[in-house]
Amino acid sequence: MLVVGEDDGGTLFTPEEYERYKKEVLPTRLQNRLFVSWASPNGIDCKLVGPETLCFCRHRYKQHKTDYKEIPTERPILLPCRVPGCRCISYHYVPLNGTQPIRCRCKHFADDHSELAPYKCKKCAGCAGFHSPFTCGCTHPTFVHTMIVETKEERLARGRPVGPDIPYAAMGGLTGFNALAEGYMRLDSSGIGLWFQCFAYSKYRNVDSVSGKNNKIVLQLTVRGNSYVLLVIYWTE
């Protein structure tokens, strides 16, 4: 399922269909992966979209068009929803307040709005479009964030991580386990993550302190002059 995603239409591929699918789709996916993120004005990728991340239309990213045989030249790149009957023309992330939808300035929830931009409210006539003052963890309000859909080359040009080339469907902006965290929790503005940054790129690698005493082992790491405790192990005798 990680490879096929929603492309089988809910019906399991036969072995022959799966082999044909791998030959036709996987090379294109490896070459033309699109990275999807929700970014703040200060450059932090506050949300790196994954296959299960919900869109404003309430469908998941994996239910949208995520593969292109040829990358469109127009920007922004549109990722329309593939669920029958849904009018969403492109994936658009909207955060949650805990487990609840956030509210628009019209006082209604995001769920009460149209899936078509500018996402007008379906419960009141005075709403010109969804506009939420809800504050992200980066300290900026929701309405100043932007959706970014970019190619590998475009993401690298922005100084952002791309991770290894993988054949999995609808991976969006995920480049590793650390990418599941919110942007302000990743300890850096790029979203590359401290662990990945230190061990995947040798120029940042500097495990300089492993000490053990009083039934405790501490692994400490220094990155660009900043020290971080990575691992603390306690034991009893």
Backbone as JSON, one array per atom type, in Angstrom:
{
  "sequence": "MLVVGEDDGGTLFTPEEYERYKKEVLPTRLQNRLFVSWASPNGIDCKLVGPETLCFCRHRYKQHKTDYKEIPTERPILLPCRVPGCRCISYHYVPLNGTQPIRCRCKHFADDHSELAPYKCKKCAGCAGFHSPFTCGCTHPTFVHTMIVETKEERLARGRPVGPDIPYAAMGGLTGFNALAEGYMRLDSSGIGLWFQCFAYSKYRNVDSVSGKNNKIVLQLTVRGNSYVLLVIYWTE",
  "N": [[0.83, -1.21, 0.0], [2.04, 1.21, 0.66], [3.56, 1.68, -1.56], [1.74, 1.56, -3.7], [-0.39, 3.14, -2.83], [-3.33, 5.01, -3.26], [-3.81, 4.24, -5.8], [-4.77, 1.81, -6.68], [-7.45, 1.86, -6.53], [-8.82, 0.7, -4.44], [-9.03, -1.97, -4.95], [-7.21, -4.88, -4.83], [-4.18, -5.19, -6.6], [-3.42, -7.58, -9.15], [-0.67, -9.95, -9.34], [0.52, -9.57, -11.87], [-0.48, -7.06, -12.65], [0.62, -5.5, -10.63], [3.38, -5.74, -11.13], [3.5, -4.5, -13.62], [2.65, -1.98, -12.88], [4.76, -1.16, -11.21], [6.83, -0.96, -13.06], [5.93, 1.08, -14.72], [5.16, 3.29, -13.12], [6.88, 3.71, -10.85], [9.57, 4.54, -11.7], [9.0, 7.12, -12.7], [7.99, 8.33, -10.4], [10.22, 8.35, -8.73], [11.8, 10.13, -10.09], [10.29, 12.45, -10.41], [9.34, 13.46, -7.95], [7.24, 15.36, -5.8], [7.53, 17.86, -3.37], [5.82, 18.81, -0.52], [4.82, 21.4, 1.55], [3.89, 23.48, 4.36], [4.44, 26.68, 4.99], [5.91, 29.23, 7.09], [6.23, 32.88, 7.29], [8.85, 33.4, 8.09], [10.36, 31.43, 6.99], [10.31, 28.84, 8.04], [9.41, 25.48, 7.63], [6.56, 24.77, 8.69], [4.74, 22.69, 8.65], [5.28, 19.59, 7.32], [3.93, 17.92, 4.82], [2.38, 14.74, 4.83], [1.33, 11.42, 3.72], [-1.08, 10.94, 5.14], [-1.99, 13.39, 5.94], [-4.49, 15.79, 6.42], [-6.46, 17.63, 4.06], [-7.93, 20.86, 3.32], [-10.32, 20.17, 2.23], [-10.99, 18.0, 3.66], [-10.14, 15.53, 2.92], [-7.45, 13.14, 2.63], [-3.92, 13.66, 1.98], [-2.91, 11.61, 0.36], [-5.08, 11.0, -1.13], [-5.19, 12.75, -3.15], [-4.01, 13.99, -6.34], [-0.77, 13.09, -6.8], [1.33, 12.31, -8.33], [3.16, 13.03, -11.25], [3.77, 12.52, -14.65], [5.12, 14.3, -16.2], [6.47, 17.22, -14.92], [4.48, 20.02, -14.27], [4.86, 23.22, -15.87], [3.74, 25.53, -15.0], [3.27, 27.58, -12.1], [1.54, 28.05, -9.03], [1.99, 24.46, -8.58], [-0.7, 22.37, -9.13], [-2.6, 20.13, -7.11], [-5.05, 18.27, -7.42], [-7.99, 16.94, -5.75], [-8.87, 13.49, -5.77], [-11.1, 12.17, -4.99], [-14.31, 11.04, -5.76], [-16.76, 13.44, -6.59], [-15.72, 15.45, -4.99], [-14.8, 18.86, -5.01], [-12.38, 20.04, -4.75], [-9.61, 21.72, -5.99], [-6.93, 21.75, -5.57], [-4.51, 20.52, -3.26], [-4.68, 21.75, 0.05], [-3.41, 22.64, 3.01], [-4.7, 22.81, 6.34], [-4.36, 23.72, 9.67], [-4.98, 22.02, 12.83], [-6.64, 22.65, 15.95], [-5.48, 21.24, 18.45], [-7.33, 18.44, 18.48], [-9.42, 19.47, 17.16], [-11.15, 21.29, 14.54], [-9.97, 24.48, 13.34], [-11.21, 27.85, 13.84], [-12.77, 30.21, 11.66], [-12.66, 33.81, 11.14], [-15.28, 34.41, 10.93], [-16.43, 32.97, 12.85], [-17.18, 30.35, 12.44], [-16.34, 26.85, 12.0], [-13.52, 25.46, 10.17], [-14.42, 23.26, 8.78], [-16.94, 24.02, 8.04], [-16.8, 25.45, 5.76], [-16.51, 26.09, 2.2], [-14.79, 23.88, -0.07], [-13.57, 25.09, -2.13], [-11.38, 27.65, -3.16], [-12.05, 31.09, -2.47], [-12.64, 29.65, -0.13], [-15.26, 30.09, 1.14], [-17.67, 30.56, 3.76], [-20.26, 28.22, 4.44], [-22.33, 28.55, 6.1], [-22.91, 31.15, 6.68], [-23.6, 34.37, 5.22], [-21.92, 36.51, 5.22], [-19.23, 35.93, 5.11], [-16.21, 36.38, 3.51], [-14.31, 34.64, 2.81], [-12.23, 31.95, 4.03], [-10.47, 32.85, 6.88], [-8.31, 32.71, 9.32], [-7.35, 33.62, 12.61], [-5.93, 31.92, 14.15], [-3.08, 30.93, 15.93], [-0.03, 29.61, 14.91], [2.52, 27.26, 16.02], [4.87, 28.52, 15.45], [4.54, 31.1, 16.11], [3.29, 32.78, 14.32], [0.23, 33.87, 12.72], [-2.29, 31.76, 11.19], [-3.17, 32.7, 8.67], [-1.02, 33.95, 7.39], [0.65, 32.05, 6.48], [1.94, 29.94, 3.83], [1.21, 27.63, 1.18], [3.45, 25.33, -0.2], [4.43, 23.74, -3.07], [6.81, 21.9, -4.53], [9.59, 20.99, -6.67], [12.32, 18.61, -6.46], [14.7, 19.92, -7.15], [13.98, 22.6, -6.81], [13.46, 22.64, -4.1], [15.95, 22.03, -3.01], [17.29, 24.3, -3.84], [16.22, 26.13, -2.12], [17.5, 25.47, 0.13], [16.6, 23.32, 1.6], [15.94, 20.03, 3.03], [15.87, 16.96, 1.15], [16.06, 14.26, 1.36], [16.53, 10.67, 0.73], [15.96, 9.23, -2.56], [12.87, 7.73, -2.97], [10.42, 5.1, -3.53], [7.84, 5.32, -2.58], [4.33, 6.1, -2.31], [2.77, 9.34, -2.35], [4.4, 10.82, -0.47], [4.91, 13.46, -0.01], [6.2, 16.12, 1.84], [7.75, 14.67, 3.59], [10.82, 13.64, 4.88], [12.07, 12.05, 6.61], [11.89, 10.48, 9.9], [11.92, 12.55, 11.74], [10.66, 14.58, 10.39], [7.99, 14.42, 10.94], [7.43, 15.95, 13.1], [6.3, 19.17, 14.32], [7.28, 22.29, 12.79], [8.55, 24.19, 14.56], [9.49, 22.53, 16.5], [11.59, 21.1, 15.55], [14.1, 22.0, 15.98], [15.58, 23.44, 14.18], [15.49, 25.62, 11.32], [15.11, 24.5, 8.83], [13.92, 22.03, 8.8], [15.29, 19.75, 8.52], [16.16, 18.33, 10.68], [17.79, 17.48, 13.71], [19.1, 14.97, 14.27], [19.25, 13.75, 11.69], [20.67, 15.71, 10.36], [23.12, 15.69, 11.65], [24.18, 13.1, 11.38], [23.86, 12.31, 8.73], [25.18, 14.13, 7.19], [28.47, 14.6, 6.96], [30.03, 16.88, 7.43], [28.78, 18.18, 9.48], [29.02, 16.52, 11.54], [29.81, 15.63, 14.8], [30.25, 14.0, 17.31], [31.04, 14.46, 20.42], [31.19, 13.84, 23.09], [30.96, 11.28, 25.27], [30.01, 10.08, 28.17], [30.16, 8.3, 31.29], [28.95, 7.7, 34.44], [27.98, 7.17, 37.87], [25.88, 5.35, 37.4], [24.87, 6.22, 34.94], [24.79, 7.06, 31.51], [25.77, 9.47, 29.21], [25.24, 10.83, 26.07], [26.55, 13.3, 24.18], [26.26, 15.95, 21.82], [27.73, 18.24, 19.53], [26.8, 20.84, 17.48], [27.52, 23.2, 15.15], [28.6, 24.86, 17.14], [26.73, 24.68, 19.17], [25.67, 22.78, 21.93], [24.13, 19.63, 22.47], [22.26, 17.31, 24.35], [21.92, 14.09, 23.44], [21.24, 11.5, 24.23], [20.41, 9.8, 27.15], [21.15, 7.29, 29.37], [20.05, 5.28, 31.97], [20.78, 2.94, 34.57], [20.33, 0.15, 36.85], [22.03, -1.62, 39.44]],
  "CA": [[0.0, 0.0, 0.0], [2.91, 2.37, 0.67], [4.02, 1.9, -2.92], [0.59, 1.76, -4.59], [-1.24, 4.21, -2.33], [-4.74, 4.93, -3.66], [-3.85, 4.01, -7.24], [-5.45, 0.56, -7.02], [-8.9, 2.07, -6.44], [-9.39, -0.14, -3.39], [-9.01, -3.37, -5.38], [-5.83, -5.34, -4.83], [-3.6, -5.53, -7.9], [-2.92, -8.93, -9.39], [0.79, -9.9, -9.47], [0.89, -9.0, -13.17], [-0.78, -5.62, -12.6], [1.58, -4.86, -9.74], [4.66, -5.65, -11.83], [3.35, -3.47, -14.65], [2.57, -0.7, -12.16], [6.1, -0.81, -10.77], [7.64, -0.57, -14.22], [5.43, 2.31, -15.33], [4.97, 4.41, -12.2], [7.97, 3.96, -9.9], [10.65, 5.39, -12.23], [8.52, 8.5, -12.76], [7.87, 8.83, -9.03], [11.57, 8.62, -8.23], [12.37, 11.28, -10.81], [9.44, 13.65, -10.36], [8.68, 13.63, -6.65], [6.87, 16.72, -5.39], [7.65, 18.09, -1.93], [4.7, 19.67, -0.13], [4.98, 21.93, 2.9], [3.12, 24.66, 4.77], [5.57, 27.45, 5.52], [5.67, 30.53, 7.72], [6.97, 33.96, 6.63], [10.27, 33.39, 8.44], [11.05, 30.36, 6.28], [10.18, 27.53, 8.67], [8.39, 24.56, 7.11], [5.82, 24.45, 9.91], [4.13, 21.37, 8.47], [5.7, 18.81, 6.17], [2.74, 17.12, 4.53], [2.57, 13.32, 4.58], [0.19, 10.77, 3.05], [-2.31, 10.97, 5.94], [-2.3, 14.76, 6.34], [-5.77, 16.23, 5.87], [-6.59, 18.84, 3.25], [-9.09, 21.68, 3.68], [-11.51, 19.46, 1.75], [-11.16, 16.9, 4.61], [-9.57, 14.29, 2.39], [-6.03, 13.04, 2.94], [-3.02, 14.0, 0.88], [-2.78, 10.46, -0.53], [-6.28, 10.93, -1.97], [-5.02, 13.78, -4.17], [-3.05, 13.68, -7.39], [0.57, 13.36, -6.27], [2.34, 11.87, -9.31], [3.11, 13.63, -12.59], [4.77, 12.0, -15.58], [5.9, 15.5, -16.52], [6.18, 18.28, -13.97], [3.91, 21.21, -14.92], [5.72, 24.4, -15.87], [3.05, 26.6, -14.28], [3.34, 27.6, -10.65], [1.83, 26.86, -8.25], [1.59, 23.16, -9.1], [-1.98, 21.98, -8.54], [-2.74, 18.73, -6.7], [-6.49, 18.12, -7.22], [-8.5, 15.78, -5.03], [-9.35, 12.45, -6.67], [-12.3, 11.55, -4.43], [-15.47, 11.4, -6.58], [-17.67, 14.44, -6.04], [-15.02, 16.53, -4.3], [-14.49, 19.94, -5.93], [-11.07, 20.59, -4.39], [-8.76, 21.77, -7.18], [-5.54, 21.56, -5.19], [-4.32, 20.26, -1.84], [-4.47, 22.94, 0.86], [-3.35, 22.24, 4.42], [-5.23, 23.7, 7.37], [-4.0, 23.09, 10.94], [-6.01, 21.71, 13.83], [-6.44, 23.13, 17.31], [-5.55, 19.95, 19.13], [-8.02, 17.51, 17.57], [-10.59, 20.17, 16.65], [-10.9, 22.24, 13.45], [-9.83, 25.86, 13.77], [-12.33, 28.71, 13.45], [-12.58, 31.39, 10.81], [-13.08, 35.03, 11.82], [-16.75, 34.43, 10.92], [-16.78, 32.16, 14.03], [-17.51, 28.97, 12.09], [-15.18, 25.98, 11.84], [-13.02, 25.26, 8.81], [-15.27, 22.25, 8.16], [-18.18, 24.65, 7.58], [-16.48, 26.27, 4.6], [-16.38, 25.43, 0.9], [-13.45, 23.39, -0.4], [-13.06, 25.9, -3.23], [-10.86, 28.97, -2.79], [-11.39, 31.45, -1.2], [-13.16, 28.87, 1.0], [-16.32, 30.85, 1.8], [-18.48, 29.82, 4.73], [-21.55, 27.73, 3.95], [-23.34, 28.8, 7.13], [-23.23, 32.57, 6.8], [-23.43, 35.09, 3.95], [-20.97, 37.61, 5.34], [-17.83, 35.46, 5.07], [-15.6, 36.58, 2.2], [-13.35, 33.56, 2.6], [-11.66, 31.48, 5.29], [-9.38, 33.69, 7.38], [-8.24, 32.34, 10.73], [-6.28, 34.22, 13.4], [-5.29, 30.87, 14.95], [-1.63, 31.09, 15.92], [0.8, 28.41, 14.75], [3.6, 27.16, 17.0], [5.96, 29.41, 15.06], [4.06, 32.39, 16.62], [2.61, 33.53, 13.27], [-1.14, 33.41, 12.49], [-2.49, 30.84, 10.07], [-3.41, 33.33, 7.37], [0.2, 34.43, 6.74], [1.39, 30.89, 5.98], [1.74, 29.64, 2.41], [1.42, 26.27, 0.72], [4.54, 25.22, -1.16], [4.57, 22.48, -3.8], [8.05, 22.16, -5.25], [10.38, 19.86, -7.14], [13.54, 18.35, -5.7], [15.66, 20.97, -7.46], [13.5, 23.84, -6.2], [13.61, 22.53, -2.65], [17.38, 22.15, -2.72], [17.66, 25.7, -4.04], [15.79, 26.85, -0.91], [18.29, 25.0, 1.25], [15.79, 22.4, 2.39], [16.31, 18.63, 2.83], [15.04, 16.17, 0.24], [16.14, 12.85, 1.72], [16.84, 9.76, -0.37], [14.89, 8.95, -3.53], [12.1, 6.58, -2.51], [9.32, 4.79, -4.45], [6.56, 5.29, -1.89], [3.32, 7.04, -2.81], [2.25, 10.48, -1.57], [5.24, 11.14, 0.68], [4.87, 14.9, 0.22], [7.43, 16.73, 2.33], [8.44, 13.84, 4.58], [12.19, 13.24, 4.52], [12.57, 11.2, 7.69], [11.01, 10.41, 11.06], [11.89, 13.86, 12.37], [9.78, 15.47, 9.63], [6.64, 14.32, 11.46], [7.28, 16.97, 14.13], [6.0, 20.52, 13.86], [8.49, 23.0, 12.43], [9.23, 24.83, 15.68], [10.02, 21.49, 17.38], [12.67, 20.36, 14.9], [15.36, 22.6, 16.44], [16.23, 24.19, 13.11], [14.49, 26.23, 10.44], [14.98, 23.81, 7.55], [13.14, 20.81, 8.9], [16.14, 18.6, 8.27], [16.21, 17.55, 11.91], [19.13, 17.42, 14.29], [19.72, 13.66, 14.08], [19.57, 13.57, 10.28], [21.67, 16.71, 10.02], [24.42, 15.35, 12.22], [24.71, 11.81, 10.97], [23.81, 12.14, 7.29], [26.13, 15.05, 6.58], [29.68, 14.48, 7.75], [30.6, 18.17, 7.81], [28.14, 18.62, 10.72], [29.09, 15.42, 12.5], [30.8, 15.85, 15.84], [29.86, 13.4, 18.58], [32.27, 14.79, 21.12], [31.19, 13.55, 24.51], [30.23, 10.13, 25.78], [30.51, 9.92, 29.53], [29.36, 7.42, 32.1], [29.25, 7.61, 35.87], [26.79, 7.17, 38.72], [24.83, 4.58, 36.73], [24.27, 7.03, 33.88], [25.6, 7.33, 30.33], [25.26, 10.64, 28.5], [25.79, 11.08, 24.74], [26.38, 14.73, 23.89], [26.6, 16.3, 20.45], [27.92, 19.66, 19.27], [26.5, 21.22, 16.11], [27.68, 24.63, 14.92], [28.87, 25.54, 18.39], [25.68, 24.44, 20.15], [25.74, 21.43, 22.49], [22.83, 19.0, 22.71], [22.3, 15.98, 24.93], [21.12, 13.24, 22.56], [20.78, 10.25, 24.82], [20.78, 9.55, 28.54], [20.78, 5.92, 29.74], [20.21, 4.97, 33.39], [20.63, 1.52, 34.89], [20.47, -0.21, 38.26], [22.9, -2.78, 39.63]],
  "C": [[0.86, 1.25, 0.0], [3.4, 2.71, -0.73], [2.86, 2.28, -3.83], [-0.26, 2.94, -4.15], [-2.69, 3.99, -2.71], [-4.9, 4.55, -5.13], [-4.56, 2.72, -7.64], [-6.96, 0.68, -6.93], [-9.57, 1.2, -5.4], [-9.44, -1.61, -3.73], [-7.56, -3.82, -5.53], [-5.36, -5.7, -6.23], [-3.28, -7.01, -7.97], [-1.4, -8.84, -9.48], [1.24, -9.27, -10.78], [0.66, -7.49, -13.2], [0.22, -4.88, -11.74], [2.94, -4.71, -10.41], [4.62, -4.58, -12.9], [3.32, -2.08, -14.01], [3.97, -0.25, -11.75], [6.96, -0.32, -11.92], [7.22, 0.78, -14.79], [5.48, 3.52, -14.39], [6.21, 4.73, -11.37], [9.11, 4.79, -10.47], [10.25, 6.86, -12.3], [8.45, 9.11, -11.37], [9.23, 9.17, -8.44], [12.15, 9.88, -8.84], [11.59, 12.56, -10.57], [8.71, 13.83, -9.03], [8.41, 15.11, -6.37], [6.91, 16.81, -3.87], [6.62, 19.15, -1.52], [4.87, 20.1, 1.33], [4.1, 23.16, 3.1], [4.08, 25.53, 5.55], [5.14, 28.79, 6.1], [6.49, 31.61, 7.02], [8.46, 33.96, 6.94], [11.02, 32.19, 7.87], [10.94, 28.98, 6.88], [9.09, 26.72, 7.96], [7.6, 24.06, 8.32], [5.16, 23.08, 9.84], [4.66, 20.75, 7.19], [4.61, 17.78, 5.91], [3.11, 15.68, 4.22], [1.32, 12.71, 3.99], [-1.13, 10.87, 3.81], [-2.73, 12.37, 6.34], [-3.56, 15.26, 5.64], [-5.65, 17.54, 5.1], [-7.78, 19.65, 3.79], [-10.38, 20.98, 3.27], [-11.83, 18.24, 2.61], [-10.75, 15.55, 4.06], [-8.05, 14.31, 2.6], [-5.17, 13.34, 1.71], [-2.91, 12.85, -0.12], [-3.99, 10.29, -1.44], [-6.28, 12.02, -3.05], [-4.05, 13.3, -5.25], [-1.66, 14.07, -6.89], [1.68, 12.98, -7.25], [2.09, 12.55, -10.65], [4.18, 12.98, -13.46], [5.7, 13.12, -16.04], [5.49, 16.61, -15.56], [5.62, 19.49, -14.71], [4.88, 22.39, -14.85], [5.08, 25.56, -15.12], [3.24, 26.45, -12.78], [2.21, 28.46, -10.1], [1.36, 25.58, -8.94], [0.32, 22.72, -8.37], [-2.03, 20.48, -8.26], [-4.21, 18.48, -6.4], [-6.87, 16.85, -6.46], [-9.09, 14.78, -6.03], [-10.6, 11.75, -6.14], [-13.51, 11.98, -5.27], [-16.39, 12.39, -5.87], [-17.0, 15.59, -5.32], [-14.58, 17.59, -5.32], [-13.13, 20.59, -5.66], [-10.13, 20.55, -5.6], [-7.28, 21.65, -6.86], [-5.43, 21.38, -3.68], [-4.01, 21.55, -1.09], [-4.53, 22.55, 2.33], [-4.0, 23.29, 5.32], [-4.96, 23.02, 8.72], [-5.21, 22.8, 11.81], [-5.65, 22.39, 15.14], [-6.59, 21.93, 18.22], [-6.13, 18.93, 18.17], [-9.21, 18.18, 16.9], [-10.22, 21.09, 15.47], [-10.74, 23.65, 14.01], [-11.0, 26.69, 13.24], [-11.87, 29.84, 12.54], [-12.99, 32.63, 11.62], [-14.6, 35.2, 11.78], [-17.32, 33.57, 12.03], [-17.15, 30.72, 13.7], [-16.23, 28.17, 11.85], [-14.75, 25.89, 10.37], [-13.89, 24.26, 8.06], [-16.55, 22.83, 7.56], [-17.98, 25.48, 6.32], [-16.36, 25.43, 3.33], [-14.95, 24.98, 0.67], [-12.83, 24.14, -1.57], [-12.57, 27.25, -2.72], [-11.81, 30.05, -3.28], [-12.0, 30.79, 0.03], [-14.2, 29.65, 1.81], [-17.15, 29.95, 2.71], [-19.83, 29.43, 4.12], [-22.68, 27.98, 4.94], [-23.7, 30.27, 7.3], [-22.91, 33.28, 5.49], [-22.35, 36.16, 4.01], [-19.52, 37.22, 5.23], [-17.29, 35.6, 3.65], [-14.62, 35.48, 1.85], [-12.71, 33.19, 3.92], [-10.44, 32.31, 5.67], [-9.31, 33.45, 8.89], [-7.08, 33.03, 11.44], [-5.56, 33.2, 14.27], [-3.77, 30.94, 14.8], [-0.93, 29.74, 15.86], [1.88, 28.39, 15.84], [4.78, 28.05, 16.69], [5.69, 30.85, 15.49], [3.39, 33.25, 15.55], [1.19, 33.0, 13.08], [-1.24, 32.55, 11.24], [-2.52, 31.55, 8.73], [-2.15, 33.88, 6.69], [1.07, 33.28, 6.23], [1.06, 30.65, 4.5], [1.97, 28.16, 2.15], [2.53, 26.28, -0.33], [4.54, 23.81, -1.76], [5.75, 22.67, -4.73], [8.73, 20.87, -5.68], [11.61, 19.69, -6.25], [14.55, 19.48, -5.91], [15.26, 22.29, -6.8], [13.68, 23.81, -4.69], [15.08, 22.66, -2.25], [17.85, 23.6, -2.86], [17.25, 26.56, -2.84], [16.57, 26.42, 0.32], [17.55, 24.05, 2.16], [16.16, 20.95, 2.08], [15.36, 17.92, 1.87], [15.07, 14.69, 0.59], [16.49, 11.98, 0.53], [15.67, 9.62, -1.33], [14.18, 7.67, -3.13], [10.9, 6.36, -3.43], [7.94, 4.9, -3.83], [5.62, 6.39, -2.37], [3.03, 8.15, -1.82], [3.07, 10.8, -0.34], [5.33, 12.64, 0.95], [6.2, 15.46, 0.67], [8.21, 15.88, 3.31], [9.8, 13.39, 4.07], [12.8, 12.35, 5.58], [11.6, 11.25, 8.86], [10.85, 11.78, 11.71], [10.92, 14.82, 11.68], [8.34, 15.41, 10.1], [6.37, 15.38, 12.53], [6.92, 18.31, 13.51], [7.31, 21.28, 13.66], [9.26, 23.58, 13.6], [9.85, 23.81, 16.64], [11.21, 20.77, 16.78], [14.04, 20.94, 15.2], [16.14, 23.3, 15.35], [15.16, 24.65, 12.14], [14.23, 25.44, 9.17], [14.09, 22.59, 7.6], [13.98, 19.57, 8.68], [16.28, 17.73, 9.5], [17.62, 17.35, 12.41], [19.81, 16.08, 14.05], [20.15, 13.48, 12.63], [20.71, 14.49, 9.87], [23.06, 16.26, 10.48], [25.01, 14.07, 11.66], [24.69, 11.59, 9.47], [24.82, 13.02, 6.58], [27.38, 15.14, 7.45], [30.24, 15.81, 8.2], [29.97, 18.72, 9.09], [28.34, 17.59, 11.84], [30.18, 15.68, 13.53], [30.28, 15.32, 17.16], [31.07, 13.51, 19.48], [32.26, 14.43, 22.59], [30.32, 12.35, 24.81], [30.79, 9.84, 27.15], [29.59, 9.0, 30.31], [29.83, 7.38, 33.54], [27.94, 7.65, 36.64], [25.61, 6.49, 38.04], [24.11, 5.37, 35.65], [25.27, 7.22, 32.75], [24.95, 8.48, 29.56], [25.99, 10.78, 27.17], [25.49, 12.53, 24.38], [26.92, 15.04, 22.51], [26.75, 17.8, 20.32], [27.71, 19.93, 17.79], [26.6, 22.73, 16.0], [27.83, 25.41, 16.22], [27.84, 25.34, 19.48], [25.74, 22.99, 20.62], [24.34, 20.91, 22.8], [23.06, 17.64, 23.35], [21.35, 15.1, 24.11], [20.5, 12.05, 23.28], [21.29, 10.15, 26.25], [20.25, 8.17, 28.92], [21.06, 5.72, 31.23], [20.11, 3.45, 33.58], [20.8, 1.3, 36.38], [21.3, -1.47, 38.36], [22.22, -3.79, 40.55]]
}
